[in-house]
Amino acid sequence: MSFPWAAHYAPKSVFTQWIDERLPLPRLVYNAVGAGYPVPRNLNYFWNFGVLAGAALGLQIITGIILAMHYAANGAIAFDSVEHIMRDVNSGWLLRYAHANGASFFFIVVYMHIGRGLYYGSYKAPREMIWLLGVVIFLLMMATAFMGYVLPWGQMSFWGAQVITGFFSAIPLVGEPIREWLLGGYAPDNAALNRFFSLHYLLPFVIAGVIILHIWALHIPGSNNPTGVDVKGPQDTVPFHPYYTAKDGFGLGVFLIAFSLFVFFMPNALGHPDNYIPANPLSTPAHIVPEWYFLPFYAILKSFTVNFLWIPAKLWGVMAMFGSILLLFVLPWLDTSPVRSSNYRPLYKWFFFALIIDVLVLGWLGQAPAEEPYVRLSQFCAAYYFAHFLIILPIVSKIERPKPLPMSISASVLHGEAQESAPFGAGGVATVPARAS
Amino acid sequence: MVRIIAFLAGLVFVMALVVAMLIPRQPAVENTAHHFHVEPQEVAFASDGAFGRFDRQQLQRGFQVYKEVCAACHSLRHVAFRDLTELGFTAPEVKAIAKNWAIEVPSVNPDTGEPATRKAIPSDMFPSPYANEVAARAANNNALPPDLSLMTKAREGHAEYVHGLLTGYRKAPADLPAEARPGPGLYYNPVYANLNIAMPPPLVAEGQVSYADGTKPTVDQMAQDVSAFLIWTAEPKLENRKRTGVAVILFLLLATTLAYFAYQNIWADKKAKPLPQA
């Protein structure tokens, strides 16, 4: 950790001293999430979601490992083995509902975490690497969640696998062979189910590995904060433990309450009834829809309906869907504004909220049938999505006149925003009325 | 450079979408099935709500409807006879129910090794009325009666849909277009998504089953009872789940309250006291 005033680990007992000299693991923990990591003192509740995402991954790994002890990855009995878990395994219903809803809650907290990063400019220098690793984690999560949804081998599992692996067949010339290679056959079957199970078990540990890199990269510059202003001295920070461990403990409690309401009282609310029908390759469901957390991207896929520039609509849709996530990799270089926090970006702020609404509407459109007015609306919303990141954001960064930034974190905490420094990266800005923070 | 490439890529995506938006659309054709479709009416079940419990009398009545009406065509392959003890049947009663079940369980003749059948025992799953899908379709005008174990979780509308479907049979309305009229072997039921269902009306007259507990066996009552029974077959651990949930939520509320005060206590010296507003 880079701040010179960070507390240093001092083993108290002979035993911890002995350990520290041989394997300084307690020291690592102390410096990572203990008193040795100074964190800006002004973080709001949006900074809880990183820890919550870690908790959600832990929950998924624990419930998943136990479910794997009872699940059978074989097309003939996979569906029945899930019902066996629900009926005959002790607390199997709890494990399965916790795992299924846990995936949804993992995405909820990760979307909040990404949204926080977007609003407060956490992707900007010097934190680009944290953001890039975060996008990698997001992609791995999507792959893991998709393959996990296939495992119960219900109708939506089967047809979801059919549709999603079908994306690869849009690739010119080699698409169909790639699809067959991925599936191990012409259609999803036992070979696909087995490899999806294998990868579904593997990828969470890859995610855990990338999370370690994500946190490592975080500890180089330290956490961002709601003002986006750099930490200037010890008065700006508090040690992670006990201050943020206590706050995260409270946040975790709230998270678990919301999670439990779903697990115990509406466990199937986020799922699709068709997945309680065993997979049937001969009967296509009336509407094939992915899980809710993929709906915005599914809407983008569906919104490309015409061949354009000699490229077929299907390929456009697939490119756009992958592109809509991959563009996040260049976000740190698209947004050139030196001001991080949108609290001080009067123009960008509105585009940010427009993006949030846009993505929510896309999510709603993702489950809507392919008819008017839904198709035109999703075309409009998808166009805004791409325009927002690729066209509007660089221009806004250029023309926007940011509000004056507070002198420091402690100044903003202790004195409201009355004391202001010259705005960073913009001169001659009219003073804004002071308000208590 | 990154921004120029991004700008061009963004422009191309936006143009592809704008072109798609501007292309004229075929006028939407009104869907007949959609027009005549009827949503199932609301039904209250004892198992609804956070504190919902099964009405065991009703589950037993529903089981009787399944046994005397539905079981002729529909399997219940995820449920075992032994599970019936959860409905309040005693172990000897369950044994008798299994033994007297109209359909026998596939087995092997111990002397010859030939396929055979035997009487069911409590550890058996409910036997399917048909040997396989071909036999089921052959006996039902090429329609396949679905397994009922998970029916209330496998349909939009859940148990209300099952009740609505069972009570939803009507005479086809006069203004129904010819192509939407029930063909041979089909029955008009506007609760069913495409209006015409292959299942003949299963509950046709009051008193089709005679309830031992004196409940009046109207068609609506029988439909409600069997729907309640199918809630249980789909989610036998429902009561346990809700009971556990209430305890978990109470614990978490307490723990989270304590965590909140711990958080406030730890931060007491760091919380800023904002200056009075000017």
Contacts between the chains, C-beta under 8 A, distances in Angstrom:
chain1	res1	chain2	res2	distance
A	41	B	270	6.0
A	80	B	78	7.5
A	83	B	78	4.9
A	83	B	149	7.5
A	83	B	150	7.5
A	86	B	237	7.2
A	87	B	78	6.6
A	87	B	83	7.9
A	87	B	236	6.1
A	87	B	237	7.4
A	93	B	237	4.5
A	93	B	240	7.7
A	93	B	241	6.1
A	94	B	241	7.4
A	94	B	244	7.1
A	97	B	241	7.6
A	238	B	270	5.9
A	242	B	266	5.1
A	243	B	266	6.2
A	243	B	267	6.4
A	243	B	270	6.9
A	246	B	259	7.5
A	246	B	262	5.4
A	246	B	263	4.3
A	246	B	266	4.4
A	246	B	267	7.2
A	247	B	263	5.2
A	247	B	267	7.5
A	249	B	259	4.5
A	249	B	262	6.8
A	249	B	263	6.8
A	250	B	256	6.5
A	250	B	259	4.3
A	250	B	260	4.9
A	250	B	262	7.6
A	250	B	263	4.5
A	252	B	259	7.6
A	253	B	252	6.1
A	253	B	255	5.7
A	253	B	256	3.0
A	253	B	259	4.8
A	253	B	260	7.6
A	254	B	256	6.1
A	256	B	252	5.3
A	256	B	256	7.7
A	257	B	249	6.6
A	257	B	252	4.9
A	257	B	253	6.8
A	257	B	256	6.3
A	260	B	245	6.4
A	260	B	248	5.1
A	260	B	249	5.7
A	260	B	252	6.2
A	261	B	245	7.9
A	261	B	249	7.1
A	263	B	245	7.3
A	264	B	241	5.7
A	264	B	242	6.5
A	264	B	244	6.3
A	264	B	245	2.5
A	264	B	246	7.8
A	264	B	248	6.3
A	264	B	249	7.4
A	265	B	50	5.5
A	265	B	242	6.8
A	265	B	245	5.6
A	267	B	241	7.4
A	268	B	153	6.2
A	273	B	153	6.5
A	273	B	154	5.3
A	273	B	155	5.5
A	273	B	156	5.4
A	273	B	158	7.7
A	274	B	154	7.1
A	276	B	150	4.4
A	276	B	153	4.6
A	276	B	154	3.7
A	276	B	234	7.6
A	277	B	146	7.8
A	277	B	150	7.7
A	277	B	154	5.0
A	286	B	193	7.0
A	303	B	17	6.3
A	303	B	20	7.2
A	304	B	16	6.2
A	304	B	17	7.0
A	304	B	20	6.6
A	305	B	20	4.8
A	305	B	23	7.8
A	306	B	16	7.3
A	306	B	19	5.9
A	306	B	20	4.5
A	306	B	23	5.9
A	308	B	15	7.3
A	308	B	16	4.2
A	308	B	19	5.7
A	308	B	20	7.6
A	309	B	12	7.4
A	309	B	16	7.5
A	313	B	20	7.9
A	316	B	16	5.5
A	320	B	13	5.8
A	320	B	16	7.9
A	323	B	9	7.4
A	323	B	13	7.1
A	327	B	6	7.3
A	327	B	9	8.0
A	330	B	2	5.6
A	330	B	6	6.2
A	333	B	2	4.6
A	333	B	3	7.1
A	334	B	2	7.0
A	334	B	3	6.2
A	334	B	6	5.7
A	336	B	3	7.7
A	371	B	28	6.0
A	372	B	25	5.6
A	372	B	28	6.0
A	375	B	25	7.9
A	376	B	21	5.5
A	376	B	25	7.9
A	379	B	17	4.7
A	379	B	18	7.8
A	379	B	20	5.3
A	379	B	21	4.6
A	380	B	17	7.6
A	380	B	21	6.6
A	382	B	13	7.8
A	382	B	17	5.6
A	383	B	13	7.4
A	383	B	14	4.7
A	383	B	17	4.2
A	383	B	18	6.5
A	383	B	21	7.7
A	386	B	9	7.9
A	386	B	10	5.0
A	386	B	13	4.3
A	386	B	14	5.8
A	386	B	17	7.8
A	387	B	10	5.9
A	387	B	14	5.4
A	389	B	6	7.6
A	389	B	10	7.2
A	390	B	6	4.4
A	390	B	7	6.2
A	390	B	9	5.9
A	390	B	10	2.7
A	390	B	11	7.8
A	390	B	13	7.5
A	391	B	6	7.9
A	391	B	7	5.8
A	391	B	10	4.5
A	391	B	11	6.9
A	391	B	14	7.4
A	394	B	3	4.8
A	394	B	6	7.1
A	394	B	7	6.9
A	413	B	272	4.5
A	414	B	272	5.0
A	415	B	275	6.0
A	416	B	274	5.9
A	416	B	275	6.3
A	418	B	275	7.4
A	418	B	278	7.6
A	434	B	278	6.7
A	435	B	277	7.9
A	436	B	274	4.3
A	436	B	275	7.0
A	436	B	277	5.7
A	437	B	272	7.9
A	437	B	274	7.0
